[in-house]
Amino acid sequence: MTKYTIIIFIIVVNIIFSQTAEEISNLIESNKLEEAESKLISSLDVDPNNAEINYLLSKVYYAKYDLMNTGKFLRAAIENDNTNQDYRDEFDNLSPLSQSWATAMKSLQGGDFDGAINNFETIKVEFPDFLAPATYHIGIVYSRLNDNSNAIQLYKESVEIDPNYDKAIKTLSNTAKKTYNEGNKSYKRGDYEGAEQFYQEVIELNPNEHRAYYMLANVYTRLGDTEMAIDYFNQTVEVNPQYEKGWFSLGLNYQKNGDINEALSSLDKAIEVNPSYAKAIAQKGKIYMQEADYEMAENSFNQAIQVDPSYASAYVDLGQILNTQERWDDAFNSLSTATALDSKKNKAWFLLAQSQNAKGLCDDAKESSRVALDLKSDYAPALFELGLAEVCLGNKTAALAAFENARKNRSWRKNAEYEIDKIKNPEKYQQ
């Protein structure tokens, strides 16, 4: 590129820039500082000696509370147009602020915290444009003094003064993350009161942190306060309507509270957010099963299986429904799939033994019951099915032992005692 070509190019750039200078000024006024900075830097790469570009960049950095770059580009503007009195006036006005800021920062970095507070307080009064960063840095001082309560309050005040002040926003965000993690540690330890305090602090720091509301709800669930849990799960999904776990947990708690319609509605919301949410679909089935609506329950479990064919729990619940309806062959197939997918579900093995006993597969029922008992030795449902299998096989002594163990469980006592009586007093049951 020749000398004359360069000159012409710069002239063209200047013409174009003069047309966009107003746009840049509008961006600065609208606090779109990153966009303004990007455009100006690009222009400066082409014409580094353009006074107006340097001047506008100084305005951008002043709005970003960057005094070093403000001074740097303001000096460059003056060097390239030393006749512009406005540039000189602004530089003269900048000097006292720069000096005061440097003094305050020196006090802060040197550990003179009282001096730092006084200096930043002076800046707040004398240089109102820097009210937000001065307030923020007083917060830094209190943080250094381990007075986190006052520090956080000052960070929040600085954001209230300037909602776009990145430093304060990031500090509050990082503080919220640390506090949230501390809450999780307390929760895992079973210190629910401590966890509650941490999560409340997170909400104070960031009212839009949906996870804090969610974990608070879980805290109240653990404490047995369903009403408070429901309230915070509702706040969770108000803050983030796309949080499927929030809708799911809300549904569980409505179900626990006996509000079936709200439970189903919340689960529908979870499924709306994530149509492949098999756990939520299956939970609707559990509610229908609880309400003895076996057709709707079966449909829900089949739907859950359709979206996730590897979801063992849905096969277990479907098997239970089919057993209840004495559809033994269908139940056997579903429960066989469940145990193949997850061999550690003792309920699946018990229900499989139930369908096998009903089908006269006594040896298989005995084996399935044994597997369930290997997983949980005092599992009364499996003990009961083991007793029935032993009766079927003619092993009365073994059957009595199984029923005697089953009757230790209050829920199964009546059924077990009935079977024991049938073995000991067969004449009573002869027709």
C-alpha positions as CSV (number, residue, x, y, z in Angstrom):
1,M,0.0,0.0,0.0
2,T,1.5,3.4,-1.1
3,K,1.8,6.4,1.1
4,Y,-1.1,8.1,-0.8
5,T,-3.3,5.1,-0.6
6,I,-2.8,5.0,3.2
7,I,-3.7,8.7,3.4
8,I,-6.8,8.2,1.4
9,F,-7.7,5.2,3.5
10,I,-7.4,7.1,6.7
11,I,-9.5,10.0,5.3
12,V,-12.2,7.5,4.4
13,V,-12.0,5.9,7.9
14,N,-12.3,9.4,9.4
15,I,-15.3,10.2,7.4
16,I,-16.9,6.9,8.4
17,F,-15.9,7.3,12.0
18,S,-17.4,10.8,12.1
19,Q,-20.6,9.3,11.0
20,T,-20.5,6.7,13.8
21,A,-19.1,8.9,16.6
22,E,-22.6,9.8,17.6
23,E,-23.5,6.2,17.7
24,I,-20.5,5.5,19.9
25,S,-21.6,8.3,22.3
26,N,-25.1,6.8,22.4
27,L,-23.6,3.4,23.3
28,I,-21.7,4.9,26.2
29,E,-24.8,6.8,27.4
30,S,-26.7,3.5,27.2
31,N,-23.9,1.8,29.2
32,K,-23.2,-0.6,26.3
33,L,-19.6,-0.2,27.1
34,E,-18.2,-3.4,25.8
35,E,-19.7,-2.8,22.3
36,A,-18.5,0.8,22.3
37,E,-15.0,-0.3,23.4
38,S,-14.8,-2.9,20.6
39,K,-15.8,-0.5,17.9
40,L,-13.4,2.1,19.1
41,I,-10.5,-0.3,19.4
42,S,-11.1,-1.4,15.8
43,S,-11.1,2.2,14.7
44,L,-7.9,2.9,16.7
45,D,-6.1,0.0,15.0
46,V,-6.7,1.8,11.7
47,D,-6.0,5.4,12.9
48,P,-4.1,5.3,16.2
49,N,-3.6,9.1,16.1
50,N,-7.2,10.0,15.9
51,A,-7.8,12.3,18.9
52,E,-11.6,11.8,19.0
53,I,-11.3,8.0,19.1
54,N,-8.8,8.2,22.0
55,Y,-11.1,10.7,23.7
56,L,-14.1,8.5,23.4
57,L,-12.1,5.5,24.6
58,S,-11.2,7.6,27.7
59,K,-15.0,8.1,28.2
60,V,-15.6,4.4,28.0
61,Y,-12.9,3.6,30.6
62,Y,-14.1,6.3,32.9
63,A,-17.6,4.7,32.8
64,K,-15.9,1.4,33.6
65,Y,-14.2,3.1,36.6
66,D,-10.8,2.3,35.0
67,L,-8.8,5.4,35.9
68,M,-5.5,4.2,34.5
69,N,-6.9,3.7,30.9
70,T,-9.0,6.8,31.3
71,G,-5.8,8.9,31.8
72,K,-3.9,7.0,29.1
73,F,-6.3,7.6,26.3
74,L,-7.1,11.2,27.5
75,R,-3.4,12.0,27.3
76,A,-3.3,10.4,23.8
77,A,-6.3,12.6,22.8
78,I,-4.4,15.8,24.0
79,E,-1.2,14.7,22.3
80,N,-3.0,14.4,19.0
81,D,-5.1,17.6,19.4
82,N,-3.4,19.9,21.8
83,T,-5.7,22.8,20.9
84,N,-8.8,21.1,22.3
85,Q,-9.5,22.8,25.6
86,D,-12.2,20.3,26.5
87,Y,-9.7,17.5,26.6
88,R,-7.4,19.5,28.8
89,D,-10.2,20.5,31.2
90,E,-11.2,16.9,31.6
91,F,-7.7,15.8,32.2
92,D,-7.3,18.5,34.9
93,N,-10.6,17.4,36.5
94,L,-9.4,13.8,36.4
95,S,-6.2,14.4,38.3
96,P,-7.6,15.0,41.8
97,L,-9.8,11.9,41.5
98,S,-6.8,9.8,40.4
99,Q,-4.7,11.1,43.3
100,S,-7.4,10.5,45.8
101,W,-8.1,7.0,44.4
102,A,-4.4,6.1,44.5
103,T,-4.1,7.3,48.1
104,A,-7.2,5.2,49.1
105,M,-5.8,2.1,47.3
106,K,-2.4,2.5,48.9
107,S,-4.1,2.6,52.4
108,L,-6.1,-0.5,51.5
109,Q,-3.1,-2.5,50.2
110,G,-0.9,-1.4,53.1
111,G,-3.4,-2.6,55.7
112,D,-4.4,0.9,56.9
113,F,-8.1,0.0,56.9
114,D,-9.3,3.0,58.9
115,G,-7.4,5.3,56.5
116,A,-8.8,3.4,53.5
117,I,-12.4,3.8,54.7
118,N,-11.9,7.5,55.3
119,N,-10.3,8.0,51.9
120,F,-13.1,6.1,50.1
121,E,-15.7,7.9,52.1
122,T,-14.2,11.2,50.9
123,I,-14.3,10.0,47.3
124,K,-18.0,9.2,47.7
125,V,-18.6,12.9,48.7
126,E,-16.2,14.7,46.4
127,F,-16.5,12.5,43.3
128,P,-20.1,11.2,43.0
129,D,-19.3,9.6,39.6
130,F,-17.3,7.1,41.6
131,L,-19.8,6.4,44.3
132,A,-20.3,2.8,43.3
133,P,-16.7,1.7,43.2
134,A,-15.9,3.7,46.4
135,T,-18.7,1.9,48.2
136,Y,-17.6,-1.4,46.8
137,H,-14.0,-0.9,48.0
138,I,-15.2,0.0,51.5
139,G,-16.9,-3.4,51.3
140,I,-13.5,-4.9,50.4
141,V,-12.0,-3.3,53.6
142,Y,-14.7,-4.9,55.7
143,S,-14.1,-8.2,54.0
144,R,-10.4,-7.9,55.0
145,L,-11.6,-7.2,58.6
146,N,-13.6,-10.5,58.4
147,D,-16.8,-8.5,58.8
148,N,-18.6,-10.3,56.0
149,S,-22.1,-9.0,56.9
150,N,-21.1,-5.4,56.4
151,A,-19.0,-6.3,53.3
152,I,-21.9,-8.0,51.6
153,Q,-24.2,-5.1,52.4
154,L,-21.8,-2.7,50.8
155,Y,-21.4,-4.8,47.7
156,K,-25.2,-4.9,47.4
157,E,-25.3,-1.1,47.8
158,S,-22.7,-0.6,45.1
159,V,-24.9,-2.7,42.7
160,E,-27.9,-0.7,43.7
161,I,-26.0,2.5,42.8
162,D,-24.8,1.0,39.5
163,P,-26.6,-2.2,38.4
164,N,-24.0,-2.7,35.7
165,Y,-21.0,-2.6,38.0
166,D,-19.3,-5.9,37.1
167,K,-16.8,-6.1,40.0
168,A,-19.6,-6.0,42.6
169,I,-21.8,-8.3,40.6
170,K,-19.1,-10.9,40.3
171,T,-18.1,-10.6,43.9
172,L,-21.7,-11.1,45.0
173,S,-22.0,-14.1,42.6
174,N,-18.8,-15.7,43.9
175,T,-19.8,-15.1,47.5
176,A,-23.2,-16.7,46.8
177,K,-21.5,-19.8,45.2
178,K,-19.2,-20.2,48.2
179,T,-22.1,-19.8,50.6
180,Y,-24.2,-22.3,48.6
181,N,-21.3,-24.9,48.7
182,E,-21.1,-24.4,52.5
183,G,-24.8,-25.0,52.7
184,N,-24.4,-28.2,50.7
185,K,-21.7,-29.4,53.1
186,S,-23.9,-28.8,56.1
187,Y,-26.8,-30.5,54.4
188,K,-24.7,-33.6,53.6
189,R,-23.6,-33.7,57.3
190,G,-27.2,-33.7,58.4
191,D,-26.8,-30.2,59.9
192,Y,-30.1,-28.9,58.5
193,E,-30.3,-25.8,60.7
194,G,-26.8,-24.8,59.5
195,A,-27.7,-25.5,55.9
196,E,-30.9,-23.4,56.2
197,Q,-28.9,-20.4,57.4
198,F,-26.4,-20.7,54.5
199,Y,-29.2,-21.1,51.8
200,Q,-31.0,-18.0,53.2
201,E,-27.8,-16.1,52.9
202,V,-27.5,-17.2,49.3
203,I,-31.0,-15.8,48.6
204,E,-30.1,-12.5,50.2
205,L,-27.0,-12.4,47.9
206,N,-28.8,-13.5,44.8
207,P,-32.6,-13.7,44.9
208,N,-32.6,-15.4,41.5
209,E,-30.5,-18.4,42.6
210,H,-33.2,-21.1,42.2
211,R,-31.0,-23.8,43.6
212,A,-30.9,-22.1,47.0
213,Y,-34.8,-22.2,47.1
214,Y,-34.7,-25.8,46.0
215,M,-32.2,-26.9,48.7
216,L,-34.1,-24.9,51.4
217,A,-37.2,-26.9,50.4
218,N,-35.3,-30.1,50.8
219,V,-34.1,-28.9,54.2
220,Y,-37.8,-28.5,55.3
221,T,-38.6,-31.9,53.7
222,R,-36.0,-33.5,55.9
223,L,-37.3,-31.6,58.9
224,G,-40.8,-32.9,58.2
225,D,-42.3,-29.5,57.5
226,T,-44.2,-30.2,54.3
227,E,-45.9,-26.9,54.1
228,M,-42.6,-24.9,54.2
229,A,-41.2,-27.4,51.7
230,I,-44.1,-26.8,49.3
231,D,-43.7,-23.0,49.7
232,Y,-40.0,-23.1,48.8
233,F,-40.5,-25.6,45.9
234,N,-43.0,-23.1,44.6
235,Q,-40.5,-20.3,44.9
236,T,-38.0,-22.5,43.1
237,V,-40.1,-22.8,40.0
238,E,-41.2,-19.2,40.1
239,V,-37.6,-18.2,39.8
240,N,-36.8,-20.8,37.2
241,P,-39.9,-22.3,35.6
242,Q,-37.6,-24.6,33.5
243,Y,-36.2,-26.4,36.5
244,E,-37.8,-29.8,36.1
245,K,-36.5,-31.2,39.4
246,G,-38.3,-28.3,41.2
247,W,-41.6,-29.3,39.6
248,F,-41.0,-33.0,40.3
249,S,-40.2,-32.4,44.0
250,L,-43.2,-30.0,44.3
251,G,-45.4,-32.8,43.0
252,L,-44.0,-35.3,45.5
253,N,-44.7,-32.9,48.4
254,Y,-48.2,-32.1,47.2
255,Q,-48.8,-35.9,47.0
256,K,-47.4,-36.3,50.6
257,N,-49.8,-33.6,51.7
258,G,-52.8,-35.3,50.1
259,D,-53.3,-32.7,47.4
260,I,-53.5,-35.1,44.5
261,N,-54.7,-32.6,41.8
262,E,-51.8,-30.2,42.6
263,A,-49.4,-33.1,42.6
264,L,-50.5,-34.3,39.2
265,S,-50.4,-30.7,37.9
266,S,-46.8,-30.2,39.1
267,L,-45.7,-33.4,37.6
268,D,-47.3,-32.5,34.3
269,K,-45.2,-29.2,34.4
270,A,-42.1,-31.3,35.0
271,I,-42.9,-33.4,32.0
272,E,-43.8,-30.3,29.9
273,V,-40.3,-29.0,30.6
274,N,-38.7,-32.4,29.8
275,P,-41.0,-34.9,27.9
276,S,-38.5,-37.7,28.5
277,Y,-38.6,-37.3,32.3
278,A,-39.4,-40.9,33.0
279,K,-39.3,-40.6,36.7
280,A,-42.0,-37.9,36.7
281,I,-44.2,-39.9,34.3
282,A,-43.8,-42.9,36.6
283,Q,-44.6,-40.9,39.7
284,K,-48.0,-40.0,38.1
285,G,-48.5,-43.7,37.8
286,K,-47.7,-44.2,41.5
287,I,-50.4,-41.5,42.4
288,Y,-52.9,-43.3,40.1
289,M,-52.0,-46.6,41.8
290,Q,-52.5,-45.0,45.2
291,E,-55.9,-43.8,44.0
292,A,-56.7,-47.3,42.7
293,D,-57.0,-46.0,39.2
294,Y,-55.2,-49.0,37.7
295,E,-55.8,-48.2,34.1
296,M,-54.3,-44.7,34.3
297,A,-51.4,-46.1,36.5
298,E,-50.7,-48.8,33.9
299,N,-50.7,-46.2,31.1
300,S,-48.3,-44.0,33.0
301,F,-45.8,-46.8,33.7
302,N,-45.9,-47.9,30.1
303,Q,-45.3,-44.3,29.0
304,A,-42.3,-44.1,31.3
305,I,-40.9,-47.3,29.9
306,Q,-41.5,-46.0,26.4
307,V,-39.4,-42.9,27.0
308,D,-36.8,-44.9,28.9
309,P,-36.7,-48.6,28.3
310,S,-34.0,-49.1,30.8
311,Y,-35.9,-47.6,33.7
312,A,-36.2,-50.6,36.0
313,S,-38.5,-49.0,38.6
314,A,-41.2,-48.5,36.0
315,Y,-41.2,-52.2,35.3
316,V,-41.4,-52.9,39.0
317,D,-44.4,-50.6,39.5
318,L,-46.1,-52.0,36.4
319,G,-45.6,-55.5,37.7
320,Q,-47.2,-54.5,41.0
321,I,-50.3,-53.2,39.2
322,L,-50.5,-56.3,37.1
323,N,-50.2,-58.5,40.2
324,T,-52.9,-56.6,41.8
325,Q,-55.2,-57.3,38.8
326,E,-54.1,-61.0,38.9
327,R,-52.6,-60.7,35.4
328,W,-49.9,-63.0,36.3
329,D,-48.3,-63.7,33.0
330,D,-48.0,-60.0,32.1
331,A,-46.7,-59.3,35.6
332,F,-44.1,-62.1,35.3
333,N,-42.8,-60.6,32.1
334,S,-42.6,-57.1,33.4
335,L,-40.9,-58.2,36.7
336,S,-38.5,-60.5,34.9
337,T,-37.4,-57.4,32.8
338,A,-37.0,-55.4,36.0
339,T,-34.7,-57.9,37.7
340,A,-32.7,-58.2,34.6
341,L,-32.2,-54.5,34.4
342,D,-31.5,-54.1,38.1
343,S,-30.8,-57.2,40.2
344,K,-30.5,-55.1,43.5
345,K,-34.3,-54.2,43.8
346,N,-35.6,-56.5,46.5
347,K,-39.2,-55.3,45.8
348,A,-38.9,-56.6,42.2
349,W,-37.8,-60.0,43.4
350,F,-40.6,-60.2,45.9
351,L,-43.2,-59.2,43.3
352,L,-41.7,-61.7,40.9
353,A,-42.0,-64.4,43.5
354,Q,-45.6,-63.4,44.0
355,S,-46.4,-63.9,40.3
356,Q,-44.4,-67.1,40.2
357,N,-46.4,-68.5,43.2
358,A,-49.6,-67.6,41.5
359,K,-48.5,-69.4,38.3
360,G,-47.5,-72.5,40.3
361,L,-43.8,-72.0,39.6
362,C,-42.9,-72.9,43.2
363,D,-39.2,-73.6,42.8
364,D,-38.8,-70.3,40.9
365,A,-40.8,-68.4,43.6
366,K,-38.6,-69.9,46.3
367,E,-35.4,-68.8,44.5
368,S,-36.8,-65.3,43.8
369,S,-37.7,-64.9,47.5
370,R,-34.3,-66.0,48.5
371,V,-32.7,-63.4,46.3
372,A,-34.9,-60.7,47.8
373,L,-33.9,-61.9,51.3
374,D,-30.2,-61.9,50.4
375,L,-30.7,-58.2,49.7
376,K,-32.7,-57.6,52.9
377,S,-32.8,-60.4,55.4
378,D,-35.9,-59.3,57.3
379,Y,-37.9,-58.3,54.3
380,A,-41.4,-59.5,55.4
381,P,-43.1,-59.6,51.9
382,A,-40.3,-61.9,50.6
383,L,-40.5,-64.1,53.8
384,F,-44.3,-64.4,53.2
385,E,-43.8,-65.5,49.5
386,L,-41.0,-67.9,50.6
387,G,-43.5,-69.5,53.0
388,L,-46.1,-69.9,50.3
389,A,-43.4,-71.5,48.0
390,E,-42.4,-73.9,50.7
391,V,-46.0,-74.9,51.3
392,C,-46.4,-75.5,47.6
393,L,-43.3,-77.7,47.7
394,G,-44.6,-79.6,50.7
395,N,-41.9,-78.2,53.1
396,K,-44.2,-77.4,56.1
397,T,-41.4,-76.9,58.6
398,A,-39.6,-74.4,56.4
399,A,-42.9,-72.7,55.5
400,L,-43.7,-72.3,59.3
401,A,-40.2,-70.8,59.9
402,A,-40.7,-68.3,57.0
403,F,-44.2,-67.2,58.2
404,E,-43.0,-66.9,61.8
405,N,-40.3,-64.5,60.7
406,A,-42.8,-62.6,58.5
407,R,-45.3,-62.2,61.4
408,K,-42.6,-60.1,63.2
409,N,-43.6,-57.3,60.8
410,R,-46.8,-55.6,62.0
411,S,-48.0,-55.0,58.5
412,W,-47.7,-58.7,57.6
413,R,-48.7,-60.3,60.9
414,K,-52.3,-61.0,60.1
415,N,-51.6,-62.7,56.8
416,A,-48.7,-64.7,58.2
417,E,-50.7,-65.9,61.2
418,Y,-53.5,-67.0,58.8
419,E,-51.0,-69.1,56.8
420,I,-49.5,-70.5,60.1
421,D,-53.0,-71.5,61.3
422,K,-53.7,-73.2,57.9
423,I,-50.6,-75.4,58.3
424,K,-51.2,-76.2,62.0
425,N,-54.9,-76.7,61.8
426,P,-55.7,-77.9,58.3
427,E,-59.0,-79.4,59.3
428,K,-60.4,-75.9,59.8
429,Y,-59.9,-75.2,56.2
430,Q,-61.1,-78.4,54.7
431,Q,-64.3,-78.1,52.6
